[in-house]
Amino acid sequence: MADIRVICAIGQSGQLGLDGVLPWEGNPGRPFVEDVERFFEVSRGHVLIAGPRTVASFPAFVAETRTIVEIRSHEDPEEVLARFPDRVVYIGGGPRVWDVYSKYVRHWDINRMPYDGPADTWFDPAWLLAGGAGRR
């Protein structure tokens, strides 16, 4: 079975999104730039699965050093994950994807950003308890 992980950033109060993007999107501050750099470094060489909107947001260079897989809601998560035995698979895409895939996630890598402003999407701590995070 693949090693299923999530790497994400959240605001001080658990903010994930605002109007379809990260609430701090485009912020040139060092913590925000470092977070993006770290995401690309950590996911390099691995599989990155996400929904269409998230995949469309990746810069072109991302596909050069990762296996990018665009998933759809009708796909069975177990069948998707079974395509990548013995690989590290990062699940991207936010709440709708994590609602389905969180029970398979073994490791959550969460970076808390220095942001405490508005949001319309929030991190759900229940994802951490969905099943996979406690397994080794």
N, CA, C and O atoms as a DFTB+ gen file, in Angstrom:
544 C
 N C O
     1  1       0.847      -1.196       0.000
     2  2       0.000       0.000       0.000
     3  2       0.882       1.245       0.000
     4  3       1.953       1.263       0.606
     5  1       0.429       2.248      -0.666
     6  2       1.143       3.518      -0.723
     7  2       1.219       4.150       0.665
     8  3       0.405       3.863       1.542
     9  1       2.204       5.009       0.841
    10  2       2.371       5.800       2.064
    11  2       1.633       7.113       1.823
    12  3       2.138       7.985       1.117
    13  1       0.439       7.262       2.406
    14  2      -0.449       8.386       2.115
    15  2      -0.208       9.518       3.109
    16  3      -0.216       9.311       4.322
    17  1       0.007      10.721       2.571
    18  2       0.315      11.894       3.405
    19  2      -0.415      13.130       2.889
    20  3      -0.892      13.179       1.755
    21  1      -0.480      14.118       3.769
    22  2      -0.972      15.443       3.393
    23  2       0.047      16.451       3.898
    24  3       0.549      16.334       5.016
    25  1       0.346      17.430       3.076
    26  2       1.129      18.585       3.521
    27  2       0.266      19.808       3.223
    28  3      -0.156      20.022       2.087
    29  1       0.014      20.600       4.254
    30  2      -0.851      21.761       4.057
    31  2      -0.464      22.873       5.017
    32  3       0.272      22.665       5.982
    33  1      -0.973      24.044       4.729
    34  2      -0.784      25.204       5.584
    35  2      -2.154      25.692       6.040
    36  3      -3.121      25.677       5.278
    37  1      -2.217      26.122       7.289
    38  2      -3.457      26.675       7.824
    39  2      -3.141      27.981       8.554
    40  3      -2.011      28.205       8.986
    41  1      -4.139      28.822       8.683
    42  2      -3.974      30.053       9.431
    43  2      -4.013      29.787      10.931
    44  3      -4.205      28.649      11.359
    45  1      -3.835      30.815      11.711
    46  2      -3.790      30.708      13.170
    47  2      -5.056      30.111      13.767
    48  3      -5.007      29.472      14.818
    49  1      -6.184      30.316      13.105
    50  2      -7.454      29.781      13.586
    51  2      -7.964      28.626      12.732
    52  3      -9.141      28.271      12.803
    53  1      -7.080      28.039      11.924
    54  2      -7.457      26.909      11.087
    55  2      -7.943      27.284       9.702
    56  3      -8.510      26.444       9.003
    57  1      -7.736      28.516       9.291
    58  2      -8.180      28.949       7.966
    59  2      -7.444      28.170       6.878
    60  3      -6.236      27.940       6.950
    61  1      -8.225      27.771       5.861
    62  2      -7.663      27.060       4.702
    63  2      -7.863      27.822       3.397
    64  3      -6.977      27.835       2.543
    65  1      -8.994      28.441       3.244
    66  2      -9.283      29.064       1.960
    67  2     -10.179      30.274       2.071
    68  3     -10.893      30.468       3.055
    69  1     -10.118      31.086       1.022
    70  2     -10.974      32.261       0.905
    71  2     -11.203      32.499      -0.589
    72  3     -10.259      32.772      -1.330
    73  1     -12.432      32.398      -1.017
    74  2     -12.784      32.595      -2.431
    75  2     -11.988      31.673      -3.359
    76  3     -11.584      32.079      -4.449
    77  1     -11.768      30.440      -2.925
    78  2     -11.134      29.449      -3.783
    79  2      -9.614      29.431      -3.804
    80  3      -9.021      28.662      -4.561
    81  1      -8.974      30.260      -2.992
    82  2      -7.510      30.265      -2.907
    83  2      -7.098      30.315      -1.439
    84  3      -7.932      30.521      -0.557
    85  1      -5.815      30.127      -1.187
    86  2      -5.326      30.299       0.177
    87  2      -5.543      31.749       0.582
    88  3      -5.316      32.642      -0.235
    89  1      -5.974      32.019       1.814
    90  2      -6.252      33.407       2.210
    91  2      -5.031      34.315       2.099
    92  3      -5.174      35.527       1.936
    93  1      -3.849      33.748       2.185
    94  2      -2.608      34.525       2.132
    95  2      -1.953      34.444       0.747
    96  3      -0.804      34.854       0.576
    97  1      -2.682      33.918      -0.230
    98  2      -2.156      33.749      -1.591
    99  2      -1.519      35.037      -2.105
   100  3      -2.129      36.105      -2.061
   101  1      -0.294      34.923      -2.587
   102  2       0.414      36.074      -3.138
   103  2       1.124      36.936      -2.112
   104  3       1.814      37.883      -2.489
   105  1       0.979      36.641      -0.832
   106  2       1.668      37.416       0.196
   107  2       3.173      37.200       0.036
   108  3       3.634      36.059       0.079
   109  1       3.947      38.274      -0.146
   110  2       5.383      38.121      -0.374
   111  2       6.206      37.933       0.903
   112  3       7.430      37.822       0.841
   113  1       5.539      37.897       2.054
   114  2       6.262      37.736       3.319
   115  2       7.046      36.428       3.355
   116  3       6.617      35.426       2.784
   117  1       8.180      36.442       4.019
   118  2       9.079      35.284       4.048
   119  2       8.390      33.994       4.516
   120  3       8.601      32.954       3.893
   121  1       7.575      34.008       5.584
   122  2       6.943      32.749       6.014
   123  2       6.056      32.131       4.935
   124  3       5.961      30.908       4.835
   125  1       5.413      32.965       4.137
   126  2       4.507      32.472       3.105
   127  2       5.292      31.898       1.923
   128  3       4.937      30.854       1.377
   129  1       6.350      32.588       1.540
   130  2       7.214      32.115       0.454
   131  2       7.900      30.810       0.871
   132  3       7.976      29.868       0.082
   133  1       8.396      30.757       2.103
   134  2       9.060      29.542       2.597
   135  2       8.104      28.351       2.633
   136  3       8.514      27.218       2.382
   137  1       6.843      28.601       2.941
   138  2       5.870      27.514       2.980
   139  2       5.686      26.904       1.592
   140  3       5.654      25.682       1.450
   141  1       5.566      27.743       0.577
   142  2       5.419      27.246      -0.796
   143  2       6.683      26.498      -1.222
   144  3       6.599      25.422      -1.814
   145  1       7.835      27.059      -0.924
   146  2       9.096      26.398      -1.271
   147  2       9.189      25.030      -0.603
   148  3       9.607      24.056      -1.228
   149  1       8.803      24.959       0.656
   150  2       8.857      23.699       1.391
   151  2       7.897      22.670       0.794
   152  3       8.247      21.495       0.681
   153  1       6.699      23.093       0.415
   154  2       5.745      22.182      -0.219
   155  2       6.367      21.546      -1.464
   156  3       6.292      20.331      -1.648
   157  1       6.977      22.366      -2.310
   158  2       7.559      21.843      -3.537
   159  2       8.775      20.963      -3.253
   160  3       9.014      19.995      -3.975
   161  1       9.535      21.281      -2.225
   162  2      10.693      20.452      -1.864
   163  2      10.252      19.098      -1.301
   164  3      10.763      18.058      -1.717
   165  1       9.321      19.108      -0.372
   166  2       8.878      17.877       0.285
   167  2       8.169      16.938      -0.689
   168  3       8.328      15.721      -0.594
   169  1       7.405      17.473      -1.604
   170  2       6.630      16.622      -2.523
   171  2       7.431      16.159      -3.747
   172  3       6.954      15.325      -4.517
   173  1       8.624      16.686      -3.927
   174  2       9.449      16.332      -5.092
   175  2       9.709      14.824      -5.137
   176  3      10.071      14.214      -4.131
   177  1       9.518      14.238      -6.318
   178  2       9.783      12.821      -6.523
   179  2       8.635      11.904      -6.127
   180  3       8.731      10.687      -6.281
   181  1       7.565      12.474      -5.625
   182  2       6.447      11.667      -5.138
   183  2       5.214      11.850      -6.015
   184  3       5.239      12.589      -6.999
   185  1       4.153      11.176      -5.648
   186  2       2.872      11.295      -6.338
   187  2       2.076      12.393      -5.632
   188  3       2.054      12.470      -4.403
   189  1       1.437      13.221      -6.414
   190  2       0.598      14.281      -5.866
   191  2      -0.763      14.165      -6.537
   192  3      -0.893      14.404      -7.738
   193  1      -1.795      13.790      -5.745
   194  2      -3.140      13.682      -6.298
   195  2      -3.999      14.817      -5.764
   196  3      -3.894      15.202      -4.600
   197  1      -4.844      15.340      -6.630
   198  2      -5.696      16.466      -6.250
   199  2      -6.824      16.594      -7.258
   200  3      -6.802      15.988      -8.329
   201  1      -7.799      17.391      -6.890
   202  2      -8.907      17.680      -7.786
   203  2      -8.479      18.609      -8.903
   204  3      -7.378      19.160      -8.873
   205  1      -9.343      18.785      -9.887
   206  2      -9.009      19.583     -11.073
   207  2      -8.592      21.020     -10.783
   208  3      -7.650      21.523     -11.396
   209  1      -9.276      21.684      -9.864
   210  2      -8.928      23.090      -9.578
   211  2      -7.536      23.199      -8.972
   212  3      -6.771      24.097      -9.321
   213  1      -7.208      22.283      -8.061
   214  2      -5.893      22.322      -7.440
   215  2      -4.818      21.989      -8.465
   216  3      -3.801      22.679      -8.537
   217  1      -5.027      20.947      -9.257
   218  2      -4.048      20.580     -10.283
   219  2      -3.826      21.750     -11.248
   220  3      -2.691      22.022     -11.637
   221  1      -4.896      22.437     -11.632
   222  2      -4.776      23.570     -12.551
   223  2      -3.976      24.723     -11.948
   224  3      -3.425      25.544     -12.682
   225  1      -3.910      24.791     -10.625
   226  2      -3.194      25.887      -9.976
   227  2      -1.681      25.648      -9.887
   228  3      -0.932      26.572      -9.570
   229  1      -1.223      24.419     -10.163
   230  2       0.200      24.126     -10.071
   231  2       0.961      24.782     -11.225
   232  3       0.519      24.726     -12.373
   233  1       2.103      25.404     -10.921
   234  2       2.960      25.904     -12.011
   235  2       3.444      24.717     -12.861
   236  3       3.517      23.590     -12.373
   237  1       3.765      24.972     -14.103
   238  2       4.159      23.913     -15.044
   239  2       5.324      23.069     -14.544
   240  3       5.357      21.863     -14.788
   241  1       6.288      23.684     -13.842
   242  2       7.479      22.937     -13.411
   243  2       7.162      21.812     -12.424
   244  3       7.956      20.884     -12.274
   245  1       6.024      21.885     -11.759
   246  2       5.676      20.888     -10.747
   247  2       5.616      19.488     -11.356
   248  3       6.070      18.529     -10.733
   249  1       5.071      19.359     -12.544
   250  2       4.921      18.053     -13.186
   251  2       6.259      17.458     -13.627
   252  3       6.337      16.264     -13.915
   253  1       7.296      18.265     -13.681
   254  2       8.603      17.763     -14.109
   255  2       9.237      16.837     -13.075
   256  3      10.024      15.960     -13.429
   257  1       8.903      17.024     -11.812
   258  2       9.571      16.255     -10.749
   259  2       8.590      15.527      -9.828
   260  3       8.967      15.100      -8.737
   261  1       7.347      15.387     -10.258
   262  2       6.326      14.689      -9.491
   263  2       5.388      13.975     -10.456
   264  3       5.269      14.349     -11.623
   265  1       4.730      12.947      -9.950
   266  2       3.651      12.323     -10.704
   267  2       2.374      13.024     -10.276
   268  3       1.938      12.872      -9.135
   269  1       1.774      13.784     -11.167
   270  2       0.558      14.540     -10.859
   271  2      -0.641      13.729     -11.351
   272  3      -0.686      13.306     -12.506
   273  1      -1.602      13.521     -10.468
   274  2      -2.800      12.764     -10.819
   275  2      -4.023      13.605     -10.479
   276  3      -4.225      13.992      -9.328
   277  1      -4.833      13.882     -11.491
   278  2      -6.074      14.624     -11.290
   279  2      -7.179      13.626     -10.973
   280  3      -7.468      12.734     -11.770
   281  1      -7.787      13.781      -9.815
   282  2      -8.839      12.856      -9.396
   283  2     -10.211      13.498      -9.570
   284  3     -10.345      14.721      -9.608
   285  1     -11.214      12.650      -9.674
   286  2     -12.608      13.082      -9.807
   287  2     -13.440      12.440      -8.711
   288  3     -13.063      11.394      -8.181
   289  1     -14.552      13.043      -8.367
   290  2     -15.374      12.568      -7.252
   291  2     -15.950      11.180      -7.482
   292  3     -16.245      10.482      -6.511
   293  1     -16.119      10.755      -8.722
   294  2     -16.693       9.429      -8.987
   295  2     -15.670       8.301      -8.820
   296  3     -16.045       7.128      -8.830
   297  1     -14.387       8.637      -8.668
   298  2     -13.357       7.605      -8.562
   299  2     -13.293       7.029      -7.153
   300  3     -13.427       7.754      -6.167
   301  1     -13.090       5.730      -7.071
   302  2     -12.942       5.034      -5.793
   303  2     -11.548       5.327      -5.240
   304  3     -10.555       5.003      -5.892
   305  1     -11.449       5.934      -4.046
   306  2     -10.138       6.272      -3.480
   307  2      -9.196       5.070      -3.370
   308  3      -7.996       5.198      -3.610
   309  1      -9.735       3.915      -3.011
   310  2      -8.872       2.744      -2.882
   311  2      -8.285       2.335      -4.226
   312  3      -7.133       1.907      -4.300
   313  1      -9.069       2.465      -5.282
   314  2      -8.554       2.148      -6.613
   315  2      -7.502       3.163      -7.056
   316  3      -6.499       2.796      -7.669
   317  1      -7.733       4.434      -6.746
   318  2      -6.748       5.467      -7.092
   319  2      -5.431       5.184      -6.367
   320  3      -4.365       5.177      -6.984
   321  1      -5.509       4.955      -5.071
   322  2      -4.304       4.734      -4.274
   323  2      -3.598       3.431      -4.639
   324  3      -2.374       3.337      -4.545
   325  1      -4.362       2.436      -5.052
   326  2      -3.775       1.139      -5.420
   327  2      -2.873       1.246      -6.655
   328  3      -2.064       0.353      -6.908
   329  1      -3.005       2.316      -7.412
   330  2      -2.158       2.511      -8.601
   331  2      -0.710       2.835      -8.222
   332  3       0.181       2.796      -9.071
   333  1      -0.478       3.154      -6.943
   334  2       0.837       3.640      -6.526
   335  2       1.398       2.855      -5.347
   336  3       1.770       3.449      -4.335
   337  1       1.466       1.520      -5.461
   338  2       2.005       0.739      -4.341
   339  2       3.461       1.124      -4.095
   340  3       4.216       1.396      -5.028
   341  1       3.829       1.138      -2.836
   342  2       5.207       1.429      -2.444
   343  2       5.675       2.826      -2.837
   344  3       6.878       3.055      -2.963
   345  1       4.761       3.753      -3.033
   346  2       5.114       5.146      -3.325
   347  2       4.583       6.029      -2.204
   348  3       3.649       5.657      -1.494
   349  1       5.184       7.194      -2.057
   350  2       4.649       8.229      -1.185
   351  2       3.655       9.019      -2.024
   352  3       3.982       9.512      -3.103
   353  1       2.430       9.129      -1.507
   354  2       1.362       9.841      -2.214
   355  2       0.883      10.987      -1.336
   356  3       0.441      10.770      -0.207
   357  1       0.970      12.199      -1.854
   358  2       0.441      13.373      -1.159
   359  2      -0.950      13.673      -1.706
   360  3      -1.167      13.696      -2.918
   361  1      -1.888      13.903      -0.785
   362  2      -3.269      14.210      -1.147
   363  2      -3.448      15.725      -1.039
   364  3      -3.362      16.286       0.053
   365  1      -3.692      16.369      -2.147
   366  2      -3.919      17.808      -2.161
   367  2      -5.366      18.103      -2.491
   368  3      -6.122      17.203      -2.857
   369  1      -5.747      19.340      -2.364
   370  2      -7.063      19.703      -2.847
   371  2      -8.033      20.218      -1.813
   372  3      -9.087      20.737      -2.181
   373  1      -7.729      20.100      -0.543
   374  2      -8.580      20.693       0.456
   375  2      -9.747      19.852       0.929
   376  3      -9.763      18.640       0.713
   377  1     -10.727      20.477       1.573
   378  2     -11.783      19.781       2.298
   379  2     -12.550      18.713       1.524
   380  3     -12.740      17.615       2.046
   381  1     -12.990      18.988       0.324
   382  2     -13.791      17.977      -0.385
   383  2     -12.976      16.712      -0.642
   384  3     -13.504      15.603      -0.558
   385  1     -11.706      16.876      -0.950
   386  2     -10.842      15.718      -1.183
   387  2     -10.501      15.052       0.150
   388  3     -10.548      13.827       0.256
   389  1     -10.161      15.836       1.157
   390  2      -9.771      15.257       2.450
   391  2     -10.947      14.577       3.139
   392  3     -10.744      13.628       3.895
   393  1     -12.170      15.037       2.898
   394  2     -13.343      14.342       3.443
   395  2     -13.367      12.884       2.985
   396  3     -13.783      12.004       3.739
   397  1     -12.931      12.629       1.772
   398  2     -12.951      11.283       1.192
   399  2     -11.669      10.502       1.514
   400  3     -11.728       9.308       1.810
   401  1     -10.524      11.166       1.455
   402  2      -9.237      10.469       1.550
   403  2      -8.627      10.448       2.953
   404  3      -7.660       9.719       3.176
   405  1      -9.150      11.213       3.897
   406  2      -8.501      11.323       5.214
   407  2      -8.356       9.989       5.932
   408  3      -7.408       9.806       6.696
   409  1      -9.263       9.065       5.709
   410  2      -9.156       7.781       6.407
   411  2      -7.955       6.960       5.942
   412  3      -7.595       5.979       6.593
   413  1      -7.333       7.344       4.834
   414  2      -6.154       6.641       4.328
   415  2      -4.836       7.337       4.698
   416  3      -3.759       6.765       4.525
   417  1      -4.927       8.563       5.204
   418  2      -3.734       9.370       5.463
   419  2      -3.009       8.872       6.706
   420  3      -3.589       8.752       7.785
   421  1      -1.721       8.587       6.521
   422  2      -0.871       8.124       7.614
   423  2      -0.198       9.292       8.327
   424  3       0.042       9.227       9.533
   425  1       0.105      10.353       7.595
   426  2       0.847      11.472       8.192
   427  2       0.301      12.808       7.679
   428  3       0.170      13.020       6.473
   429  1      -0.011      13.693       8.609
   430  2      -0.434      15.065       8.291
   431  2       0.713      15.998       8.640
   432  3       1.149      16.032       9.791
   433  1       1.208      16.749       7.678
   434  2       2.273      17.736       7.860
   435  2       1.604      19.100       7.735
   436  3       1.349      19.579       6.630
   437  1       1.323      19.720       8.881
   438  2       0.534      20.951       8.905
   439  2       1.407      22.109       9.360
   440  3       1.993      22.066      10.442
   441  1       1.492      23.133       8.540
   442  2       2.266      24.326       8.858
   443  2       1.293      25.444       9.218
   444  3       0.438      25.817       8.415
   445  1       1.429      25.971      10.419
   446  2       0.553      27.069      10.845
   447  2       1.176      28.394      10.404
   448  3       2.291      28.740      10.795
   449  1       0.433      29.113       9.590
   450  2       0.908      30.367       9.014
   451  2       0.577      31.556       9.919
   452  3      -0.363      31.497      10.712
   453  1       1.354      32.632       9.795
   454  2       1.076      33.834      10.586
   455  2      -0.051      34.658       9.953
   456  3       0.130      35.824       9.602
   457  1      -1.201      34.029       9.820
   458  2      -2.378      34.657       9.225
   459  2      -3.552      34.412      10.148
   460  3      -3.786      33.278      10.566
   461  1      -4.297      35.463      10.472
   462  2      -5.486      35.287      11.299
   463  2      -6.633      36.158      10.798
   464  3      -7.364      36.765      11.580
   465  1      -6.770      36.202       9.479
   466  2      -7.824      36.997       8.860
   467  2      -9.006      36.161       8.429
   468  3      -9.193      35.042       8.906
   469  1      -9.804      36.705       7.525
   470  2     -11.024      36.031       7.093
   471  2     -10.749      34.759       6.287
   472  3      -9.681      34.589       5.700
   473  1     -11.736      33.886       6.281
   474  2     -11.690      32.650       5.499
   475  2     -13.114      32.159       5.283
   476  3     -14.032      32.540       6.010
   477  1     -13.286      31.314       4.282
   478  2     -14.581      30.659       4.102
   479  2     -14.432      29.138       4.107
   480  3     -15.412      28.410       3.949
   481  1     -13.203      28.669       4.290
   482  2     -12.912      27.243       4.371
   483  2     -11.952      27.024       5.534
   484  3     -10.985      27.766       5.705
   485  1     -12.233      25.992       6.334
   486  2     -11.479      25.759       7.566
   487  2     -10.971      24.323       7.638
   488  3     -11.564      23.416       7.054
   489  1      -9.881      24.127       8.350
   490  2      -9.345      22.795       8.591
   491  2     -10.250      22.073       9.582
   492  3     -10.643      22.652      10.594
   493  1     -10.581      20.829       9.304
   494  2     -11.441      20.029      10.182
   495  2     -10.576      19.044      10.968
   496  3     -10.047      18.104      10.376
   497  1     -10.414      19.227      12.280
   498  2      -9.594      18.310      13.075
   499  2     -10.054      16.853      13.005
   500  3      -9.270      15.952      13.302
   501  1     -11.302      16.607      12.620
   502  2     -11.786      15.228      12.491
   503  2     -11.000      14.456      11.437
   504  3     -10.907      13.231      11.507
   505  1     -10.435      15.160      10.465
   506  2      -9.626      14.472       9.454
   507  2      -8.448      13.748      10.097
   508  3      -8.042      12.678       9.643
   509  1      -7.907      14.338      11.149
   510  2      -6.748      13.739      11.821
   511  2      -7.099      12.420      12.497
   512  3      -6.235      11.567      12.694
   513  1      -8.355      12.259      12.846
   514  2      -8.808      11.066      13.575
   515  2      -9.529      10.059      12.676
   516  3     -10.080       9.073      13.165
   517  1      -9.527      10.301      11.384
   518  2     -10.327       9.503      10.460
   519  2      -9.844       8.062      10.294
   520  3     -10.575       7.226       9.762
   521  1      -8.650       7.768      10.731
   522  2      -8.218       6.367      10.625
   523  2      -6.760       6.166      10.373
   524  3      -6.082       5.519      11.171
   525  1      -6.248       6.697       9.290
   526  2      -4.891       6.397       8.899
   527  2      -3.807       7.064       9.724
   528  3      -2.706       6.528       9.839
   529  1      -4.095       8.218      10.299
   530  2      -3.054       8.980      10.978
   531  2      -2.458       8.227      12.166
   532  3      -1.296       8.440      12.511
   533  1      -3.226       7.368      12.782
   534  2      -2.727       6.634      13.938
   535  2      -1.987       5.357      13.592
   536  3      -1.362       4.753      14.463
   537  1      -2.045       4.933      12.337
   538  2      -1.386       3.697      11.916
   539  2       0.062       3.950      11.540
   540  3       0.426       5.046      11.112
   541  1       0.870       2.935      11.703
   542  2       2.270       3.012      11.273
   543  2       2.576       1.901      10.328
   544  3       3.705       1.789       9.851
